[in-house]
Amino acid sequence: MTSSEHTDAISRAADPVGPRAEESGTRAADGVAPAGGGTVDDVRPDGGTDARSPDPAQLVDDAEDELADQLETDADDELAAQARAMARMLGGVSTSASSLSRQVREARAEALEDHLPPSEAELPEGRFADRELSWLAFNERVLEQAEDQDLPLLERAWFLAIFASNLDEFYMVRVAGLKRRMATGMAVTAASGLSPRQVLDAISAKAKELAVRHAHVFADDVQPKLAEVGIELLHWDDLGQSEQDRLHKFFRKQIFPVLTPLAVDPAHPFPYISGLSLNLAVLVRNPASGKEHFARVKVPPLLPRFIAVDSEGRPYRPEDVPADAGGRTAFVPLEEVIGHHLDALFPGMEIIEHHTFRVTRNEDLEVEEDDAENLLKALEKELVRRRFGPAVRLEVAEGISPHVLDLLMRELQVGEKDVFHLPAPLDLTGLDLVHDLDRPSLKYPKFVPVTAQGLAEVESANPTDFFNAIRQQDILLHHPYDSFSTSVQQFIAQAAADPHVLAIKQTLYRTSGDSPIVDALIDAAEAGKQVLAIVEIKARFDEQANITWARKLEQAGVHVVYGIVGLKTHAKLCLVVRQEPDGLRRYCHVGTGNYHPKTARGYEDLGLLTCDRDVGQDLTRLFNQLSGYAPRTRFHRLLVAPRSIRPGLIERIEREIENKRAGRPAWVKFKANSIVDEAIIDALYRASQAGVPVDVVVRGICALRAGVPGLSENIRVRSILGRFLEHARIYAFGNDGDPEVWIGSADLMHRNLDRRVEALIRIVDPGQIDFLVELLDVSVADTTSTWHLGTDGWHRVNRGPDGQRLDDLQEMLMARARSRVAARR
């Protein structure tokens, strides 16, 4: 299929709406149970409904997944907590932590010997890529975006900032987890066959290589090109005398009052260095005694990372940079301004030398939910403790003196493998300030999301009658091409204001500080509606914001609950119950992304608006399970983790294998953020061995090895990065010519499938199915610019044999959205 044919096909299939299915839809067959019909049981992975203690093999799964995921707290306590949570979910009797931990370890050997099916035992060893090294390969793809000469210049700077921020989080969580495993004696071999020490050594080598490359991309490529268009990042010595004089005054008024120099001597112990803070290590000499002293000056994080200087040398905050006028805009790193005024901080002392450094700490959370009477209070205490986690990385400016470096390494207890020697400036996450400049000619062309089809037809009503639109047809949303604000956000706002709406139930994983979603829920509660919010306060690095909004919701009368102990609630669900002339009707939204209006403008996600009876029943049951006690919950059109998603997907993969062997049409097409789960990867390997074509589109981690003869030669793996973050999850199966497609919140990772509440919904409308399948096909097409995973790693393929740039999928989808608007006029 040619590029134009792909575009036309997307346009033909783009109408993500269709005639409403009265029940579960003609394409839904007779349900979505793991066996292909009936219902899905969410009590046990094998689909049974009896309540009993965990099977040893299942305990092994949880233990191995927990260790491989390398994120949680002390392994013994965490494995026991997971086992207790499973026992509660299964209706079993809770037992002691030590007993359950012992069961886990004793069961491991038994499971490895007795519980693996022959088909899995026949697969070769070494078939899994290491997940940590695969993540670094993902961040290398981000760096390649910054290196792309065809991208707008400020967008390249933005990708440099993203790379730096990504690497920070990787060390705070993943590397910290590996180090904790080793420190607690839980150093087990990963699925890749590498020990934690081998993984850490490989991470150190690759991460340092990428960090140095990242610094040089900025210094040797992006920074000079920015200077050519009047955006300069200057050193202090590059400034003229008048500019330096103005910065002297700025320092005295705006910077000096908030600085706190901290000496190190017998009366002053080495100060605590907060994670990700930028610091100056200063060596001073007392001229009277000749003695040298060490001091630390923290660069205030509340001040701008770079100080802007206008064409006349006047300093000001970057957010006050004037609009694009074609003039010069210069920036000076804040630490350089401070570094040239150290004599003001140490009067009477001689400044011998100073060096910039930055520390990364373990900032993962450890909350024992079983013992916490109030999860909010426990989490708040843990947020305070997180600031004092052990150091896992030390970044220093090139040229730092050996004795200063030795002091830092000794006091921070950091080894040489965790020290990064980088050219200044450190901490290029601050380039987001440069990206925020109002220079539209140096950024992606502006894109305005459009109102989704199915809603646009009723836009003449003010406001849009969402309930009427959804009664007419299911509406498939594809953000950011379809506007979040005129669809999901307005749907919830209208439900809050509608006098016929009796109840609203909503999951909240991440949301913005000024969230209209939260405001709508508060309005609904104050209007007397029954409002339930499942707030996941443990969403990493959004914990404090979620605590704030949880309390605000509670004060307004919203019923706020925190889901099931031991499981994060990651499903994206909204249920609205409305009184109508023919009785109560349930309106539902199931999505792949967060209810976050700001990120919805930059994240590619999918969502379904429907009032299908089966979906309404499913969401009612799932919300009841999350807020109350419903261990025997059953579903019609949902697969729900931690019980149904892994077995449900594997069973469908095996069905494709059977179809292929019987000579019937068979294929598998997945799109996810990360693919790590060994059981699902093995199922895909077996499908490939059976001759089933498998297409995988993955943005981040991929532990699957593609193109290996005899194992995965029928598997294509592609990755897409662009102006929008690819975030949707789609799982599609050929199903003997009657494609079956699921969308939802779950990635194929242990944490998603075992330790989170996730939901996938089956799409039943033929037009929507065609659109999603075609979207997957275009994503892996040879005419589309992507990264290809081969036996030797990832390779970017963005030009054809003729040297012409290949099609950008996101640009194609933006063009389609614009054409829809033009067609309505």
C-alpha positions as a printed Julia matrix, in Angstrom:
825×3 Matrix{Float64}:
   0.0     0.0    0.0
   1.43    3.41  -0.95
   1.68    6.41   1.33
  -1.29    8.12  -0.3
  -3.31    4.93  -0.06
  -2.52    4.74   3.64
  -3.66    8.33   4.1
  -6.85    7.66   2.17
  -7.49    4.5    4.16
  -7.13    6.39   7.42
  -9.5     9.03   6.12
 -12.06    6.39   5.08
 -11.83    4.66   8.42
 -11.52    7.89  10.37
 -15.18    8.2   11.25
 -14.78    6.7   14.72
 -18.5     6.4   15.21
 -21.16    4.13  13.89
 -24.65    2.79  14.48
 -25.11    1.98  18.16
 -25.16   -1.65  19.13
 -28.21   -2.23  21.29
 -26.54   -4.84  23.43
 -22.93   -5.96  23.12
 -22.81   -5.49  19.35
 -22.97   -7.88  16.43
 -19.16   -8.11  16.27
 -18.91   -8.94  19.94
 -19.94  -12.52  19.27
 -21.31  -13.77  22.57
 -19.04  -11.94  24.97
 -15.38  -11.62  25.77
 -14.52  -14.39  28.18
 -11.05  -15.93  28.05
 -12.65  -18.9   26.34
 -14.15  -16.61  23.73
 -17.67  -16.26  25.07
 -19.74  -15.46  28.12
 -18.06  -13.26  30.71
 -14.66  -12.55  32.13
 -14.13  -13.44  35.77
 -11.92  -11.09  37.73
 -11.37  -13.26  40.75
  -8.74  -15.7   39.55
  -6.31  -15.65  36.63
  -7.65  -19.0   35.45
 -11.21  -17.67  35.24
 -12.54  -19.69  38.17
 -14.87  -18.26  40.75
 -14.09  -20.23  43.9
 -12.28  -18.39  46.67
  -9.15  -20.13  47.88
  -5.59  -19.42  48.96
  -3.13  -18.42  46.22
  -1.74  -21.16  44.03
   2.05  -21.57  44.53
   2.68  -20.88  40.85
   0.75  -17.64  41.12
   2.78  -16.62  44.15
   5.88  -17.33  42.09
   4.59  -15.09  39.32
   4.1   -12.24  41.76
   7.51  -12.77  43.35
   9.41  -12.96  40.06
   7.51   -9.99  38.65
   8.18   -7.96  41.77
  11.89   -8.64  41.67
  12.2    -8.1   37.93
  10.31   -4.83  38.1
  12.99   -3.53  40.5
  10.89   -0.67  41.82
   9.26   -1.44  45.12
  10.56   -1.44  48.68
  12.37   -4.18  50.61
  11.73   -7.38  48.74
  10.74   -9.62  51.66
   8.18   -7.15  52.99
   6.89   -6.26  49.54
   6.48   -9.83  48.35
   4.63  -10.63  51.53
   2.43   -7.56  51.09
   1.64   -8.59  47.53
   0.81  -12.1   48.66
  -1.47  -10.77  51.39
  -3.21   -8.5   48.89
  -3.72  -11.47  46.58
  -5.07  -13.54  49.46
  -7.63  -10.86  50.21
  -8.65  -10.57  46.57
  -9.06  -14.32  46.36
 -10.94  -14.59  49.63
  -8.18  -16.57  51.32
  -7.05  -16.28  54.92
  -4.26  -13.79  55.57
  -1.13  -15.17  57.14
   2.12  -13.75  58.43
   4.54  -11.85  56.23
   7.43  -14.2   56.97
   5.3   -17.26  56.24
   4.12  -15.88  52.91
   7.62  -14.8   51.94
   8.83  -18.32  52.7
   6.0   -19.74  50.58
   7.07  -17.53  47.71
  10.67  -18.71  47.77
   9.82  -22.37  48.32
   7.3   -22.3   45.49
   9.75  -20.79  43.0
  11.73  -23.97  42.44
   8.56  -26.07  42.27
   7.02  -23.79  39.68
  10.11  -23.7   37.52
  10.18  -27.48  37.47
   6.52  -28.42  37.34
   4.34  -25.51  36.24
   5.86  -24.37  32.95
   4.0   -25.73  29.93
   6.14  -27.68  27.44
   5.75  -24.98  24.79
   7.41  -22.44  27.07
  10.13  -24.86  28.13
  11.09  -25.32  24.46
  11.8   -21.62  23.94
  15.51  -20.76  24.04
  17.25  -18.99  26.88
  18.48  -15.47  26.26
  15.26  -14.57  24.47
  14.54  -11.48  26.58
  16.31   -8.16  26.25
  17.18   -6.45  29.5
  14.45   -4.0   30.43
  16.81   -1.39  31.91
  19.07   -1.36  28.86
  15.99   -1.27  26.64
  14.86    1.83  28.5
  18.21    3.47  27.81
  17.7     2.59  24.14
  14.37    4.41  24.31
  16.02    7.5   25.76
  18.62    7.26  23.01
  15.74    7.56  20.53
  14.69   10.74  22.35
  18.24   12.01  21.93
  18.13   11.17  18.23
  15.11   13.47  17.98
  17.28   16.25  19.4
  19.93   15.41  16.8
  17.44   15.55  13.92
  18.44   18.51  11.76
  14.99   18.58  10.14
  13.17   19.4   13.38
  12.5    23.02  14.4
  15.36   24.31  16.51
  13.47   24.99  19.74
  11.86   21.56  19.51
  15.34   20.06  19.4
  16.14   21.97  22.58
  12.93   20.59  24.07
  13.98   17.02  23.3
  17.31   17.71  25.0
  15.38   18.76  28.11
  13.18   15.65  27.91
  16.23   13.39  27.63
  17.75   14.94  30.74
  14.52   14.7   32.73
  14.02   11.09  31.65
  17.51   10.11  32.77
  16.96   11.8   36.13
  13.83    9.75  36.77
  15.51    6.56  35.56
  18.22    6.94  38.18
  15.81    8.02  40.92
  13.65    4.93  40.44
  15.18    2.15  38.36
  18.84    2.41  39.34
  17.86    3.11  42.93
  15.74   -0.04  42.91
  18.61   -2.17  41.64
  20.95   -0.79  44.28
  18.39   -1.44  46.99
  18.0    -5.04  45.85
  21.72   -5.58  46.14
  21.92   -3.86  49.53
  19.13   -6.03  50.95
  20.54   -9.28  49.61
  17.83   -9.72  46.97
  20.22   -9.65  44.02
  18.48  -12.11  41.72
  19.13  -12.68  38.03
  16.76  -10.79  35.75
  14.79  -12.41  32.93
  17.52  -11.23  30.55
  20.0   -13.49  32.35
  22.0   -10.57  33.77
  22.69  -10.16  37.46
  21.94   -6.79  39.09
  25.68   -6.04  39.19
  26.02   -6.77  35.48
  22.99   -4.6   34.75
  24.34   -1.73  36.86
  27.72   -1.92  35.13
  26.05   -1.9   31.71
  23.8     0.99  32.75
  26.77    3.0   33.98
  28.67    2.59  30.72
  25.71    3.3   28.43
  24.22    6.12  30.51
  27.56    7.93  30.68
  28.03    7.54  26.93
  24.57    8.99  26.28
  25.0    11.81  28.81
  28.25   12.95  27.21
  26.69   12.69  23.76
  23.71   14.7   25.01
  25.97   17.44  26.35
  27.89   17.66  23.08
  24.72   17.77  20.97
  23.83   20.88  22.91
  27.26   22.5   23.03
  28.4    21.68  19.49
  25.14   21.72  17.54
  22.01   23.16  19.13
  23.63   25.98  21.1
  25.54   27.45  18.1
  22.43   27.24  15.92
  20.39   29.0   18.6
  22.99   31.75  18.64
  22.62   32.15  14.87
  18.95   33.06  15.36
  19.58   35.41  18.26
  19.12   33.04  21.2
  22.42   32.88  23.04
  23.44   30.88  26.1
  26.42   32.81  27.36
  29.12   32.31  29.94
  29.92   35.14  32.32
  33.11   35.97  30.43
  31.11   36.35  27.2
  29.23   39.32  28.66
  30.23   42.9   28.09
  31.13   45.17  30.99
  27.74   46.9   31.0
  25.95   43.55  31.06
  28.1    42.33  33.93
  27.43   45.56  35.84
  23.68   45.11  35.45
  23.94   41.49  36.6
  25.9    42.64  39.67
  22.89   44.73  40.68
  20.49   41.9   39.83
  22.53   39.53  42.01
  22.45   41.84  45.01
  18.69   42.41  44.79
  17.29   39.09  43.54
  19.8    36.32  44.28
  22.06   37.15  47.22
  19.26   37.36  49.84
  18.2    33.73  49.25
  21.66   32.13  49.23
  22.95   30.13  52.21
  26.64   29.19  52.19
  27.34   26.12  54.31
  30.86   25.52  55.61
  32.3    22.08  56.36
  34.54   21.81  59.44
  34.45   20.09  62.84
  31.66   22.44  63.94
  29.74   22.17  60.67
  29.1    18.64  59.34
  28.8    18.0   55.64
  25.4    19.43  54.65
  22.53   17.45  53.25
  22.43   17.77  49.45
  18.87   17.54  48.13
  18.13   15.44  45.08
  18.42   17.1   41.65
  19.61   20.36  43.22
  22.41   22.26  41.51
  25.27   23.16  43.84
  28.62   24.89  43.94
  31.48   23.15  45.72
  33.67   26.03  46.93
  37.22   25.87  48.24
  38.24   28.96  50.25
  41.4    29.94  52.16
  41.71   31.96  55.33
  44.44   34.52  54.51
  45.33   34.87  58.19
  45.93   31.18  58.89
  46.46   29.86  55.39
  44.03   27.03  56.11
  41.73   25.84  53.34
  38.06   25.12  53.91
  35.29   23.5   51.9
  31.83   25.05  51.57
  28.72   24.32  49.62
  26.36   26.84  48.04
  23.01   25.61  46.79
  21.68   27.18  43.61
  18.12   28.16  44.63
  15.67   25.94  42.73
  12.92   28.55  42.96
  14.93   30.98  40.85
  15.07   30.62  37.05
  17.61   28.09  35.77
  18.85   30.72  33.31
  18.82   34.49  33.74
  17.72   36.28  30.58
  19.58   39.38  29.42
  18.07   41.68  26.81
  19.85   43.46  23.97
  20.74   46.36  26.29
  22.1    44.1   29.0
  19.12   44.3   31.33
  18.51   41.02  33.23
  15.01   39.67  33.75
  13.19   36.43  34.32
  12.81   34.16  31.26
   9.02   34.23  31.47
   9.2    37.98  30.81
  11.08   37.59  27.52
   9.29   39.74  24.93
   7.45   38.21  21.99
   9.28   37.26  18.82
  10.69   40.49  17.45
  13.71   39.02  15.75
  16.07   40.57  18.32
  18.73   39.07  20.55
  17.81   37.08  23.63
  20.67   35.94  25.83
  20.7    33.6   28.81
  23.3    33.18  31.53
  23.3    30.07  33.75
  22.31   31.02  37.29
  25.24   29.11  38.79
  27.7    31.24  36.79
  26.18   34.43  38.15
  26.51   33.05  41.68
  30.01   31.72  41.01
  31.29   35.17  40.1
  29.93   36.69  43.31
  31.27   34.18  45.84
  33.37   36.89  47.48
  30.1    38.42  48.69
  29.23   35.13  50.39
  32.66   34.6   51.96
  33.94   38.1   52.83
  37.52   38.14  54.05
  38.26   34.74  52.51
  40.16   33.93  49.34
  38.19   31.98  46.73
  40.54   29.26  45.49
  38.2    27.36  43.19
  34.58   26.39  42.72
  32.89   23.61  40.78
  29.32   22.75  39.89
  27.83   19.43  40.96
  24.44   17.78  41.12
  23.17   14.76  43.06
  20.43   12.28  42.17
  18.8    10.41  45.05
  16.56    7.4   45.46
  13.11    8.97  45.34
  10.87    5.93  45.09
   8.16    5.59  47.72
   7.82    2.89  50.35
   4.38    2.76  51.97
   3.19   -0.29  53.9
  -0.51    0.03  53.19
  -1.54   -2.87  55.43
  -0.29   -1.07  58.53
  -1.4     2.44  57.59
  -4.6     3.56  59.27
  -4.71    6.6   57.05
  -3.04    6.23  53.68
  -2.89   10.0   53.11
  -0.96   10.6   56.32
   1.35    7.66  55.65
   2.09    8.9   52.16
   2.74   12.46  53.34
   5.32   11.16  55.82
   6.92    9.11  53.08
   7.1    12.14  50.78
   9.15   13.9   53.46
  11.39   10.83  53.84
  11.88   10.56  50.08
  13.92   13.76  50.09
  16.56   11.95  52.16
  17.03    8.84  50.04
  20.58    7.63  49.36
  22.55    9.18  46.51
  22.6     7.11  43.32
  24.37    9.48  40.9
  26.79   12.4   41.09
  27.17   14.79  38.14
  30.21   17.04  38.19
  31.52   19.65  35.8
  34.56   18.69  33.78
  37.78   19.91  35.34
  36.75   19.41  38.95
  39.82   19.03  41.14
  40.51   15.49  42.38
  40.49   16.4   46.09
  37.08   18.12  45.83
  35.69   15.17  43.9
  37.08   12.74  46.48
  35.38   14.71  49.24
  32.03   14.67  47.45
  32.23   10.96  46.66
  33.19   10.12  50.24
  30.51   12.22  51.9
  27.78   11.2   49.45
  28.92    7.55  49.44
  28.98    7.4   45.66
  31.29    5.12  43.67
  33.24    6.02  40.55
  30.76    4.22  38.29
  28.05    6.6   39.44
  30.05    9.77  38.78
  29.29   11.6   35.52
  31.93   14.07  34.28
  30.1    16.46  31.95
  30.8    19.77  30.23
  29.01   22.75  31.72
  26.25   23.64  32.08
  24.87   20.74  34.1
  21.12   20.1   34.33
  19.85   20.76  30.82
  16.28   20.14  31.97
  16.31   23.92  32.21
  16.19   24.14  28.42
  12.42   24.0   28.74
  12.7    27.72  29.61
  14.35   28.33  26.26
  11.69   26.29  24.49
   9.01   28.49  26.06
  10.27   31.53  24.15
   7.65   33.03  21.87
   9.46   32.16  18.65
   6.83   30.34  16.56
   9.11   30.16  13.53
  11.42   27.89  15.55
   8.7    25.5   16.72
   6.28   23.01  15.27
   3.46   24.69  13.33
   0.52   25.33  15.62
  -2.11   22.61  15.72
  -5.59   23.18  17.12
  -7.45   19.98  18.08
 -10.85   19.6   16.47
 -14.17   18.5   17.9
 -14.64   14.78  17.42
 -17.02   13.43  14.82
 -20.27   12.47  16.43
 -20.02   15.55  18.63
 -19.41   18.12  15.91
 -22.8    17.36  14.36
 -24.53   18.6   17.5
 -22.23   21.55  18.14
 -25.0    23.93  17.16
 -26.64   23.18  20.5
 -25.23   25.27  23.31
 -23.89   23.43  25.14
 -23.43   20.27  23.12
 -25.99   17.65  24.12
 -23.57   14.85  24.88
 -26.25   12.5   26.1
 -28.19   12.76  22.85
 -25.0    12.32  20.81
 -23.92    9.23  22.75
 -27.4     7.7   22.54
 -27.15    7.92  18.76
 -23.76    6.2   18.48
 -20.64    5.15  20.32
 -17.98    7.84  19.89
 -14.31    6.89  19.57
 -11.97    9.72  20.53
  -8.39   10.02  19.32
  -6.53   12.72  21.24
  -4.96   15.17  20.7
  -6.38   15.22  17.18
  -9.85   15.11  18.74
 -10.1    17.82  21.36
 -10.14   16.63  24.97
 -11.73   19.87  26.18
 -14.71   19.66  23.79
 -15.23   15.95  24.44
 -14.31   14.33  27.76
 -13.96   17.54  29.73
 -17.27   18.95  28.49
 -19.0    15.59  28.95
 -18.1    15.54  32.65
 -18.94   19.23  33.07
 -22.34   18.74  31.44
 -23.02   15.72  33.62
 -22.21   17.79  36.72
 -24.65   20.51  35.68
 -27.47   18.29  34.36
 -30.37   18.06  36.87
 -31.25   14.6   35.54
 -27.84   13.15  36.41
 -28.0    11.27  39.7
 -24.44    9.99  40.1
 -20.92   10.4   38.72
 -18.12    7.92  39.38
 -14.6     8.76  38.27
 -11.03    7.47  38.51
  -8.27   10.06  38.9
  -4.64    8.99  38.46
  -2.98   12.22  37.39
  -4.71   15.55  36.89
  -3.65   19.18  36.67
  -3.43   21.74  39.45
  -6.31   23.75  38.05
  -8.28   20.75  36.84
 -11.73   21.48  35.42
 -12.44   17.77  35.94
 -11.99   18.14  39.69
 -14.01   21.36  39.66
 -16.86   19.6   37.86
 -16.9    16.78  40.42
 -17.03   19.34  43.23
 -19.89   21.18  41.49
 -21.77   17.9   41.12
 -21.36   17.03  44.81
 -22.45   20.49  45.89
 -25.52   20.13  43.66
 -26.53   17.04  45.63
 -25.39   14.38  43.17
 -23.79   11.16  44.36
 -20.12   11.54  43.41
 -17.42    8.91  43.85
 -13.77    9.61  43.06
 -11.22    6.79  43.02
  -8.07    8.83  43.6
  -4.72    7.11  43.13
  -2.56    9.13  45.47
   0.48    6.94  44.78
   0.92    8.07  41.16
   4.7     8.55  41.08
   5.9    12.16  41.46
   2.28   13.39  41.47
   1.61   12.18  45.01
   1.51   15.6   46.67
  -0.82   17.06  44.03
  -3.15   14.09  44.34
  -3.22   14.4   48.14
  -4.19   18.06  47.76
  -7.03   17.3   45.39
  -8.21   14.33  47.42
  -8.67   16.59  50.43
 -10.36   19.26  48.34
 -12.81   16.69  46.98
 -13.53   15.3   50.45
 -14.26   18.77  51.81
 -16.81   19.3   49.02
 -18.7    16.12  49.89
 -17.25   13.82  47.24
 -16.84   10.21  48.35
 -13.09    9.72  47.95
 -11.58    6.24  48.14
  -8.15    4.93  47.27
  -8.97    1.66  45.57
  -7.78   -1.76  46.65
  -4.93   -2.09  49.15
  -1.78   -3.28  47.42
  -2.92   -2.22  43.95
  -2.63    1.11  42.16
  -5.78    2.15  40.34
  -4.56    3.05  36.86
  -7.76    2.4   34.86
  -9.25    5.45  33.11
 -12.98    5.29  33.78
 -15.97    7.58  34.15
 -19.57    6.5   34.8
 -22.55    8.85  34.7
 -25.98    7.63  35.83
 -28.87    9.66  34.4
 -32.63    9.52  34.92
 -34.41    9.44  31.55
 -38.07    8.93  30.54
 -37.52    5.21  29.92
 -35.54    4.66  33.13
 -31.96    4.98  34.3
 -29.27    5.05  31.63
 -25.53    4.76  32.22
 -23.13    6.85  30.13
 -19.51    5.72  30.17
 -16.04    6.83  29.18
 -13.18    4.33  29.05
  -9.81    5.66  27.96
  -6.1     5.07  27.63
  -4.95    8.4   29.1
  -5.34   10.45  32.24
  -8.11   12.95  32.88
  -5.57   15.73  32.55
  -6.56   18.59  30.2
  -3.01   19.91  29.87
  -1.23   16.67  29.01
  -4.14   15.71  26.73
  -2.88   18.38  24.34
   0.47   16.63  24.01
  -0.37   12.94  24.54
  -1.74   10.61  21.88
  -4.57    8.67  23.51
  -7.85    6.92  22.77
 -11.18    6.92  24.54
 -14.69    5.56  24.03
 -17.93    7.33  24.96
 -20.84    4.89  25.08
 -24.14    4.14  26.78
 -24.0     0.45  25.87
 -25.88   -1.58  28.49
 -23.12   -4.15  28.99
 -20.43   -1.5   29.4
 -22.62    0.33  31.91
 -23.03   -2.85  33.93
 -19.3    -3.54  33.73
 -18.31   -0.1   35.01
 -20.9    -0.24  37.78
 -19.46   -3.56  38.95
 -15.88   -2.39  38.67
 -16.51    0.8   40.65
 -18.3    -1.28  43.29
 -15.26   -3.53  43.45
 -12.97   -0.53  43.9
 -15.08    1.19  46.56
 -16.52   -1.8   48.42
 -16.31   -5.57  48.62
 -17.03   -7.41  45.37
 -14.49  -10.25  44.95
 -16.68  -12.19  42.49
 -17.12   -9.4   39.99
 -17.76  -10.5   36.4
 -17.57   -8.44  33.22
 -19.0    -8.53  29.7
 -16.86   -6.18  27.58
 -13.93   -5.51  29.89
 -10.67   -7.27  30.64
  -9.5    -6.12  34.07
  -6.1    -6.5   35.74
  -4.76   -7.98  37.89
  -6.78  -11.05  36.94
  -8.06  -11.02  33.38
  -5.76   -9.07  31.08
  -2.73  -11.37  30.9
  -4.73  -14.62  30.5
  -7.21  -12.88  28.21
  -4.54  -11.61  25.82
  -2.58  -14.86  25.87
  -5.7   -16.87  25.1
  -6.41  -14.67  22.1
  -2.83  -15.04  20.87
  -3.2   -18.8   21.15
  -6.45  -18.58  19.18
  -4.52  -16.89  16.37
  -2.0   -19.74  16.47
  -4.83  -22.27  16.13
  -6.35  -20.29  13.26
  -3.02  -20.16  11.44
  -2.49  -23.9   11.8
  -6.01  -24.48  10.48
  -5.32  -22.32   7.43
  -7.56  -19.47   8.58
  -6.65  -15.74   8.59
  -4.54  -14.91  11.62
  -2.53  -11.95  12.84
  -1.68  -10.02  16.02
  -1.14   -6.24  16.2
  -0.21   -4.51  19.47
   0.5    -0.9   20.38
   1.79   -0.14  23.88
   4.16    2.07  25.81
   6.23   -0.84  27.11
   6.38   -4.6   26.56
   8.16   -6.5   29.33
   5.88   -9.3   30.52
   7.64  -12.6   29.79
   4.47  -14.68  29.53
   2.98  -12.46  26.84
   6.3   -12.16  25.0
   6.59  -15.95  25.0
   3.07  -16.2   23.58
   4.09  -13.82  20.79
   7.2   -15.92  20.14
   5.06  -19.04  19.83
   2.76  -17.19  17.44
   5.75  -16.22  15.32
   7.01  -19.81  15.31
   3.57  -20.9   14.09
   3.77  -18.41  11.21
   1.39  -15.78  12.63
   2.41  -12.28  11.51
   2.9   -10.1   14.6
   3.23   -6.31  14.52
   4.26   -4.45  17.66
   4.4    -0.67  18.04
   6.15    0.27  21.27
   7.29    3.67  22.45
   9.48    2.71  25.38
  10.84   -0.51  26.85
  10.75   -3.65  24.72
  12.12   -6.89  26.19
  11.06   -8.78  23.07
  13.8    -9.64  20.57
  12.61   -9.24  16.99
  13.78  -11.01  13.86
  15.57  -13.9   15.59
  15.57  -16.94  13.24
  13.42  -19.74  14.55
  11.99  -17.55  17.28
  10.69  -14.19  16.11
  11.3   -13.8   12.38
   7.57  -13.11  11.91
   7.55  -10.26  14.45
   8.0    -6.65  13.36
   8.7    -4.11  16.1
   8.49   -0.39  15.42
   8.73    2.72  17.58
   7.32    6.19  16.93
   8.44    9.38  18.64
   7.29   12.83  17.65
   5.75   16.09  18.78
   3.07   14.13  20.65
   3.85   11.39  23.15
   2.44    8.12  21.83
   0.41    6.83  24.78
  -2.54    4.78  23.49
  -2.72    1.03  24.03
  -4.35   -1.1   21.34
  -4.52   -4.9   21.25
  -5.92   -6.33  18.01
  -6.39   -9.88  16.72
  -7.3   -11.21  13.26
  -9.9   -13.63  14.67
 -10.49  -15.53  11.42
 -11.42  -12.43   9.44
 -13.58  -10.83  12.15
 -11.01   -8.58  13.89
 -11.2    -8.19  17.65
  -9.79   -4.94  19.04
  -9.27   -3.75  22.61
  -8.13   -0.37  23.95
  -7.35    0.63  27.5
  -4.93    1.69  30.18
  -2.68   -1.37  30.52
   0.84   -1.74  29.23
   2.4    -5.18  29.04
   4.46   -4.86  32.2
   4.4    -6.74  35.49
   3.25   -3.69  37.4
   0.3    -3.15  35.05
  -0.78   -6.76  34.87
  -0.15   -7.75  38.51
  -0.08   -4.7   40.76
  -2.53   -2.28  39.2
  -6.21   -2.1   38.47
  -6.3    -1.71  34.68
  -9.16   -1.97  32.21
  -9.33   -2.82  28.51
 -12.59   -2.4   26.62
 -13.55   -4.27  23.47
 -14.47   -2.08  20.51
 -17.53   -3.47  18.71
 -18.39   -0.89  16.05
 -17.12   -2.07  12.61
 -16.02    1.4   11.5
 -14.08    1.99  14.68
 -12.43   -1.42  14.4
 -11.38   -0.65  10.83
  -9.94    2.7   11.91
  -7.86    1.2   14.71
  -6.55   -1.68  12.59
  -5.61    0.72   9.81
  -3.91    2.99  12.36
  -1.75    0.05  13.42
  -1.01   -0.87   9.81
   0.12    2.65   8.92
   2.26    2.74  12.06
   4.4    -0.17  10.8
   4.23    0.62   7.07
   7.51    0.97   5.17
   6.39    4.43   4.06
   6.13    5.69   7.66
   9.06    7.17   9.55
   9.81    4.89  12.51
  12.54    3.17  14.46
  12.99   -0.52  13.58
  14.07   -3.13  16.12
  16.43   -5.71  14.63
  18.62   -8.43  16.05
  21.36   -5.83  16.54
  19.19   -3.19  18.21
  17.21   -0.14  17.17
  17.74    1.75  13.91
  16.02    4.89  12.71
  14.41    4.63   9.28
  13.12    8.06   8.31
  14.18    8.23   4.67
  13.3     6.06   1.71
  15.66    4.55  -0.88
  15.45    7.79  -2.85
  16.61    9.83   0.14
  13.23   11.47   0.59
  11.89   11.83   4.11
   9.27    9.21   4.97
   5.77   10.09   6.13
   5.28   11.31   9.67
   2.28    9.5   11.16
   1.36   12.36  13.46
   1.5    14.88  10.63
  -0.8    12.62   8.59
  -3.3    12.48  11.44
  -3.16   16.24  11.97
  -3.8    16.74   8.26
  -6.79   14.42   8.47
  -8.18   16.38  11.42
  -7.8    19.66   9.54
  -9.52   18.2    6.49
 -12.46   17.18   8.66
 -12.86   20.76   9.81
 -12.64   22.02   6.24
 -15.28   19.52   5.12
 -17.75   20.82   7.73
 -17.61   24.38   6.42
